Structure formats: C-alpha cells, structure tokens
Amino acid sequence: AAHHGQLPLYFEASAVVLTLILLGKWLEARAKRQTTEAIRALQALRPATARVRRGGTAVEVPIGEVAVGDEVVVKPGERIPVDGTVIEGRTHADEALITGESLPVAKNEGDRVTGGAINGEGLVVVRTAAVGAETALARIIRLVEDAQAKKPPIQQTVDRVSAVFVPVVMAIAALTLLGWGLYSGDWSAAILNAVAVLVIACPCALGLATPTAIMAGTGVA
C-alpha cells in the first residue's frame, strides 16, 4: 500500500513472475541437454571398425564396408559391431546399455546378438544381419532424436490450451481496464487492476509444470 503520497511498488510480483518463467525455460533446456547427452552416449556404443573374416583371415575394415552376410570376428571385451547371429563360439554379452538387462546374457551358436553390446569371455563369429542405419542401436538413436525434435503430446496440449487461454486473459484484462476507467474515471487504478488480472491469470503454472514433467520423464527414460 502507498503511504505519505508514495506510489505502490510491485517489484515482488514482477520478480516472482519472471522467476517462474525463467525457471520453466531452464528446466526445458535441461531436459533437452539430458536428451542430447543420451544420444551421444548411444552413438559412442557404435564401433568404428569391424574384424571381417575373408578367405580364412580376419581383416579389420571400416564399419561402413561391412555387408549383410559377412562373418564378423568379435574378441573378448570388444563391442559387437553389427546385429547378427552367432555361428561359431559361445560367450556372454552385456546388453545393459541397449536392453536394460543388468546381467550378461549367454550367447551360443544360433543366438542373435545386438550391435553395441559388449562381448564377454569368449571369441565368437557373427554372421551379419543388419549394419549401419538398419541396426537396432541406430533405430534407438533415431527414435531419441525424433523425440527431441518433436514436441511431446503434453506440450502440444499445453500449446492448444495456451492458444485459447492467453487471448481470453488479454480480453478480460482489456475489459477490466475499460470498465474501471469508464466507471470511475481513474485510469491509473484501471491500469493497475488490468495488470493485476494479467499477473493473477498468468499461465505460469502451465509454463512450469510442462517442462518439469518432461524433465522427470526424460530422467526416468
């Protein structure tokens, strides 16, 4: 309230509104950063080369030169470079970063393996079934990139609500301004009341709740 002729100040209200808006922007940026880091982590799982058996000899070649049907030799501790089927040897494969399975999975002849998994204790030969963009790992990366590029359904819903909500609030504030101004003739009070409507009806909750929910969902995923 004003005292001794001083005008009322509204620093607290403006600071709170700006803080809430900036907090929502920060949470949204943090969620995108987490998604970007997840994409980098997935891309790091892809080996740059593979050891292909040709003429009885294992030759190391760039992953782009591996074709479907090639026999790839994978030594213990190496990442499996392609999707395929084990045709020689037996081992355990650590697929935790791909499937979420915490324990190594036994792989024998005839079992399928996924590119990006870590080979365990045994040397195996894998007949290539998919390579490059057709592997399960590449498809996972594409899905994550698409999820980052497109707005999630909850964000689209909020945008549709805001498209109606914000104009309605602006209209109510304008009516408040005109009503107070024409009725009382005190346009200063009319402006204050119109601004009060805008502050009270500010969709800060929508702007804050949505990125918070997205960040929480990203963390769980």
N, C-alpha and C positions, 0 to 999 in steps of 0.2 A: 504494500500500500504506500501511497505518497504521503509525505509528512512535510509541513512547513513549505509548501509550494514546490517541492521536488517532484519530478516526473517519475513514475514507476519504472523499474528496470526489470528486464526479463532475461538476464544472462543465463540463469539456471535452466530455464525451459529450453532456450535455444541450444545450450551446451548439451543437454540430455538428448534432444532430438538428433543433433549432429553426431553425437557419440554412438547412438543406436544405429544410425545409417552406416557410419564408418565401420562399426563392429560387424554388421552384416556383410559389407564388402570384403572385410578382412577374412571372415570365415569362408566366404565363397572362393576367394583367391587361395586360401589354404587348402581347400578341398581339391581345387584344380592342380595345385602343386603336388599333393599326395598322389593324384592320379598319374601325373607326369612321371613321378619317381617310380611308380609301379610299372609303367611302360618301359622305362629304362632298365629296370630290374629284369623284366621279361626278355627284353632284347639281348641282355647280357648272357642269357642262357643259350643263345644260338652260337654254336661253334663256327669259326670262320673257315675251317678246313675239315676234310674227312679222309680217312685212310681206305681207299678203294682197292679191292683185290682184282688185279688184271694180269692174266697169264700166270697165275700162281704166285704173283708178287703183290704185296700191299704197297700202293703208291699214294702218297699224300697229295690231294688236289684241293683247289678251292671248292667250297660247298656249292657254288653255282654250277660246277661242272659235273656234279653227281646227278645221275638219271635214275628214273624208276627202273627197278630190276637189278641195279648194281649191288654187288656184295660189299658191304662196309665192315671193316675190322675195327672193333672197339676194345681197347685195352682197359685193364682195371683202373678205376679212378677217373677215367675220361667221361666227358659228356657225350651222350649218344647224339650224333648229328642229324639223324633222319628218323622219320616214322617207318617202321617196318616189322619184319618177323624174324625171330632168331632161327637160324638154320644150322648153326654149329655152336656148341658150348652151352654152359649154364652159368648163371650169376644171380645177383640180387640188384635191382635197380631202385635208386632213390628218386621217387617221383613227387616228393613233398611240395616243391615249388610249382608243380603243374596241376596235380590232382588233389593236393592237400593231405594225402596219405602219409602219416608220420613215420611208419615203419617201412624199411626196404621191402620190395615185392620180389618174390622168387620168379626168375625167368628161365625157362627151359626151351628146348627146341620146339618150334611151333607157336610159341607165345609172342604176342605183339608187344613192341616197345615204342615209347614215345620220344621223339626228339627233344633234347633239353634235359632229359633225366640223366642222373649220374650212374655210370656203371659201377658195380660193386667189385667183388673179389675175383671174378672170372673173366677170361678173354672170350668174347663172343663175336660171331659173324652175323650181320643183319642184312637180310635182303630188303632193299629199299622199296617202300610202298608209296611214300609221299616225301617230297623235298621242297624246300623253299616256302613259297606262299601257300602251299597246299598242306603243310604240316599242321598238327593240332596246336602247336605253340604259336604259329603265325596267325591262325584263326583267333586264338585267345587275344593276341596283341591287337588285331583288327577290331575285335569287339570292345576292348578297353578304349581304343582310340575313338571309335564311333560313340561310345558312351560319353566321352569327354567333349566331343564336338557338338553333340546334340543335347538340347535341354531335356532333363528328365521329365516324366509326366507331371510330377508335383509342381515343377517350375512352370510348365505350360498352363496348369490350372491356375496358379497364382497370377500369371500374366493376364489370363482371361478375366479373373476377378478384379484385378487392378485396373484393367481397361474400362470397367464399368464403375468401380468404386471411386476412383480418383475424380472423374468428371462429376459424379454425384456430390462428392465433398466440396469441390470447387463451386458447384451451383448453390449448395447450401450456404457456403461462406459468402457468396455474392448476394444472396437473398438477405442474409444477416446484415451485411453492410448497408444495403439499400433500406431494409426495414428500420434499423436503428437510426440511420441518417435522416430518412424522411420523417420518421415519427418524432424523434427528439430534437433533430436539428444539430445534434452534437456529433459531427463527423469524426472527431478524434476517438470518441467512445465507440463509434460504429466500426472504425478500423480495428481497434483493439479487440472487439468482440468477434469480428470476422477472422482475425488472426488466431484468436483463441479456438474457434471452430476448426481451423486448419491444423493447429497443433494437436488438439484433442483427438481429432479424427484421422490423424496421420497414420497411414498403414505401415508403421514401423514394425508392428508385430509380424506382418507378412514378410517384410524385408529381412527380418532377423530369424524368424522360425524356419524359413525355407532353406537358406544356406546352412543353418545348424543341422537340420535333418539330413541334408545332402552330405555334410561332412561326417556325421555319425554313420550314415550308410556306407560311405566310402571307406571309413575305418574298419567297419565290420567285414566288408568285402575284401 
